Structure formats: C-alpha cells, structure tokens
C-alpha cells in the first residue's frame, strides 16, 4: 500500500478506469491509500500527489481529526486510541 497526499479536485480526480486498475480509498482530508502498481503511480503523477510514509500520513490524519473534532477527539484519544490509527 502507498500513502498519498493529494487534494481532491472534483470530477475526474478518480475515474472509473482508476478504480478498475487499483484499489484506492480516502482516509481523511487529503490522504489516500492506494494499491502499489504502475497505474497507481500514474494516478499519483496525474493528480500531483505526494507519497508519504505511514507515519507521515498518520500525523496528517491525526491533525485533521484534532482540527475537525476538537472537543470529542481529546476524549476519543484517551478512551479509544485505536480509532485514531491508520491500518
């Protein structure tokens, strides 16, 4: 799996052909998890994405969660830390 930071630009960002060529899912904000193959590498270039390590992606996701859910995320981080971890 590849972790990629890329901003969704609307229609055509992920095409039907892309979905047929590789697995892709959005984790949060602009972090995407992709199957690692030649077609996904082409997609990364097409959308001007940046490959991130899992740790880098995790930091971005956690910051998004904190910024978006400030009051409840503090409680979740303490009571259910596994909810905040990328798999």
N, C-alpha and C positions, 0 to 999 in steps of 0.2 A: 504494500500500500504506500501511496505517496500522499503527503500532506501539502496542500497548496493554498496560498492566499491569493484570492482573485476577487475583484469586485463584480457582482452581477450587473450586467449592462442591459438586461432586458431580452427581448425576443432574439433568438439565435445564439444566446450565450451558451446554452446546452441544446444541441439538436437531437432529433430522433436518431440520427446516424451515430452521434456521440454515444448515446445510451446503448445502442446496439454494439458498439465497439469496445466499451469499457464500463465498468461499474463506477458510479460517481454518486456521492451523497454530500449534502451540506450539513455541517456540524453546527455552526453558529456563525452569525455575521458573515464574514467573507472567507471562512476556512472550509475547504473541500477535501474529502478523502477520495482518492482515485485508485483504481487498479493500475498497476505499473506495467504499461506496454507502450508500443510505438505510437498508437493512436492517442493515448492519453498525453504523451509527450507533445504531440502536435497540438492538442487542445490547449495545453499549458501555454505554448508559444502564441497561439491564436488569441487567447484572452489576456495575454500579458501577465500571466500568473507567476508567482514566486514560490519555488519549492521551499518548504520549511521542514525542520526536524519535528518529530513528535513532541518533543519538549517545547520547542518554539510555538508550535500550534496550540499546545495546551495553555501556554501563557496568554496567548491572544484570546482563546475561548474563555478562560477564567476572567480576564479583564472585561470582556464583553458581558459576561454574566454579572459581574460586580457592578458595572456601569448601568446595566439594564434593570437588575433586580436588587438594588442596594439593600433595602431592609430585609428582605427574605433570604438573600443569598448568604448573609452572615450566619443566619440560623442554620441553613442547609449545610454550609461548610463545616459547621461544628457537629451537627446531628447526623448528616448523611454525606460524608466526604466522597464516597464512591460515585455520587451523582455528578461530580464535577471532574471526572477523569475521562479522557478520550480512550476508546478501546480500539 
